[in-house]
Amino acid sequence: MRDDDMPEDDEDEAPRRSLFRRLIRYGVIAIIVIVLLPYLLLPLYRPSFVHPVSVPMMARLFTGYDRQWVPFDEIAPVLVQSVMMSEDGQFCNHDGIDWGEYKAVVEDALAGKAVRGASTIPMQTVKNLYLWNSRSYLRKALELPLAISADIVWPKKRIMEIYLNIAQWGPETFGIEAAAREQFGVSASDLTARQAALLAVSLPDPVGRQAAAPSRHMLNLAARVERLAGRSGAYITCLYD
């Protein structure tokens, strides 16, 4: 059969198939770039003069948010201790993931028990920087290797510095400096032990929990965190000599 005898439907179908293949190819490339981009950004975020912003902050780019970057050494040690003992007590000892805690969570889930959180500070940091907040197996699958990579590329002190400067402490409040000033009218360097503990326990629910107006439940949690922070010397060796 000559080319000019081919049915018109076949002639029309060939360009459509070619366009479909190109769209699939571009889609795959886009997915690969999106997955790899956070790993490429990790080294760029290592220098202390770089002040990264989180995904929740970028979502408020046009509506505005309050964030004032503060160097790690200008944050009250008691705040660092309180956040660490509240959020990730093994921060100095793990490689980005607390595998023992993760194992316990999986075992509880398999046993039908209530599942508690097992996110470490590196995991929360990479989630805030690169991913999204809603729970999903996809997000967790992306989060785990990113947390390990961040722990390799960034010193522990840099991880904590970034986390404390991008963590959300209110509907439009990010970073410990803005949070300390909003809640207690002081800088992050001047927080007391009780103020630090209240800010630490407000992290899991930054919209519902207000450190300056704590509920009875928050006060109980803060009292426990304050006690733990006071005995945290052996746990913070990676941050303070």
C-alpha positions in Angstrom: 0.0 0.0 0.0 1.3 3.4 -0.9 1.8 6.1 1.8 -0.9 8.2 0.2 -3.3 5.3 0.5 -2.9 5.1 4.4 -6.1 5.7 6.3 -6.5 9.2 7.7 -7.1 7.9 11.2 -3.6 6.2 11.3 -2.0 9.5 10.1 -3.8 11.4 12.9 -3.0 8.8 15.6 0.8 8.9 15.0 1.3 12.5 16.1 -1.0 12.0 19.1 1.1 9.0 20.3 4.3 11.0 19.8 2.9 13.9 21.9 1.7 11.5 24.6 5.2 9.9 24.8 6.8 13.3 25.1 4.4 14.3 27.9 5.2 11.1 29.8 8.9 11.7 29.3 8.7 15.3 30.5 6.6 14.3 33.5 9.1 11.6 34.5 11.9 14.2 34.2 10.0 16.7 36.3 9.4 14.1 39.0 13.1 13.2 39.1 14.1 16.8 39.4 11.6 17.5 42.2 12.8 14.4 44.1 16.5 15.3 43.7 16.3 19.0 44.2 16.3 18.9 48.1 19.5 16.8 48.0 21.1 19.4 45.8 20.0 22.2 48.2 21.4 20.5 51.3 25.0 21.6 50.7 23.9 25.1 49.8 22.1 25.4 53.2 25.1 24.4 55.2 26.8 27.9 55.5 25.6 29.9 58.5 24.9 33.0 56.4 22.2 31.2 54.4 18.8 31.6 56.0 16.4 29.1 54.3 12.7 29.4 54.3 10.2 26.6 54.8 7.4 25.4 52.6 4.8 26.8 55.1 6.6 30.2 55.0 6.6 30.2 51.2 2.9 29.4 51.2 2.4 32.7 53.1 4.7 34.7 50.7 1.9 37.0 49.6 0.0 37.2 52.8 3.0 37.7 55.0 4.6 36.1 58.0 6.8 37.0 60.9 10.3 35.5 61.0 13.5 37.0 62.4 16.6 34.8 61.9 18.8 34.5 65.0 22.1 32.7 65.1 22.4 29.5 67.2 24.7 31.1 69.8 22.2 33.9 70.4 19.4 31.5 71.5 19.1 30.8 75.2 20.6 27.3 75.9 17.6 26.5 78.0 15.4 26.9 75.0 17.5 24.5 73.0 17.5 22.0 75.9 13.8 22.3 76.3 13.0 21.8 72.6 15.5 18.9 72.4 14.1 17.1 75.4 10.5 17.7 74.3 10.9 16.8 70.6 14.0 14.6 70.2 15.8 13.5 73.3 18.3 11.3 71.3 19.2 14.1 68.9 22.9 13.9 69.6 23.0 10.2 69.3 21.1 9.2 66.2 21.9 9.5 62.5 18.8 11.6 61.6 16.3 8.9 62.6 15.7 7.4 66.0 15.5 3.8 64.9 14.6 2.5 68.4 11.7 4.8 68.7 10.6 4.0 65.1 10.6 0.3 65.9 8.5 0.9 68.9 6.0 2.9 66.9 5.7 0.2 64.2 5.2 -2.5 66.9 2.5 -0.4 68.5 0.8 0.0 65.2 0.9 -3.7 64.4 -0.5 -4.4 67.9 -3.4 -2.0 67.3 -2.3 0.5 69.9 -2.5 4.2 69.6 0.5 5.4 67.5 2.7 8.2 68.9 4.9 10.5 66.9 8.5 9.4 66.1 9.7 12.3 64.1 13.2 13.5 65.0 14.3 17.1 64.7 16.2 16.3 61.4 13.0 14.7 60.1 10.9 17.7 61.0 13.5 20.1 59.6 13.6 18.5 56.1 9.8 18.1 56.1 9.3 21.8 56.8 12.0 22.8 54.3 11.0 20.6 51.4 7.8 18.6 51.9 4.2 19.0 53.0 2.4 18.6 56.4 -0.3 16.1 55.7 0.4 12.6 56.8 1.1 10.1 54.0 3.3 7.1 53.3 4.7 9.0 50.3 5.8 11.9 52.4 7.4 9.6 55.0 9.2 7.7 52.2 10.7 11.0 51.0 11.4 12.3 54.5 13.5 9.4 55.9 16.4 9.4 53.4 16.4 13.2 53.4 16.7 13.3 57.2 19.7 10.9 57.0 21.3 13.0 54.3 20.8 16.2 56.2 22.4 14.6 59.3 25.4 13.7 57.1 25.8 17.1 55.3 24.9 19.5 58.2 26.6 19.6 61.6 24.1 19.0 64.5 24.4 22.6 65.6 23.4 23.7 62.0 20.4 21.3 62.0 19.2 22.8 65.3 19.8 26.3 64.2 17.7 25.8 61.0 15.0 24.0 62.8 14.6 26.7 65.5 14.5 29.4 62.8 11.8 27.7 60.6 9.6 26.0 63.2 6.1 27.4 63.4 5.0 28.9 66.7 1.8 30.6 65.7 -0.5 31.1 62.7 1.9 33.5 61.0 4.9 33.2 63.4 8.0 31.3 62.4 11.3 31.0 64.2 12.2 31.3 67.9 13.1 35.0 67.8 9.7 36.0 66.5 8.0 33.6 68.9 9.8 34.8 72.0 9.0 38.4 71.2 5.4 37.7 70.3 4.6 35.5 73.3 6.8 37.0 76.1 8.2 40.3 74.8 11.8 39.2 75.1 14.5 38.0 72.6 15.4 34.4 72.2 18.5 34.9 74.2 16.6 36.1 77.3 14.1 33.3 77.7 13.6 31.9 81.2 13.4 28.1 81.8 9.6 28.2 82.2 9.1 30.3 79.1 11.4 28.0 77.1 9.5 25.0 78.3 6.1 26.5 77.4 7.4 27.4 73.9 8.7 23.9 73.5 5.4 22.2 74.3 3.5 24.5 72.0 5.4 23.2 69.0 3.2 20.2 68.2 0.1 22.5 67.9 1.4 26.0 67.1 -2.1 27.3 66.3 -4.0 25.8 69.2 -1.4 26.2 71.9 -0.2 29.6 73.0 2.8 29.7 75.3 1.8 33.0 76.9 -1.7 31.7 77.7 -1.1 28.0 78.6 -3.8 25.5 79.5 -3.5 23.3 82.5 -2.4 20.5 80.2 0.3 22.7 78.7 1.5 23.7 82.2 1.8 20.1 83.2 3.8 19.3 80.1 6.0 22.3 80.5 6.8 21.4 84.1 8.0 18.0 82.9 10.1 19.4 80.1 11.6 22.0 82.4 12.7 19.2 84.7 14.2 17.2 81.8 15.9 20.2 80.4 17.6 20.9 83.8 19.1 17.4 83.7 19.9 17.3 80.0 23.7 17.9 80.2 24.7 14.4 79.0 22.3 14.7 76.0 23.5 18.0 74.5 27.2 17.3 74.1 26.9 17.7 70.3 25.7 21.3 70.7 27.6 22.6 73.7 31.2 21.8 74.7 
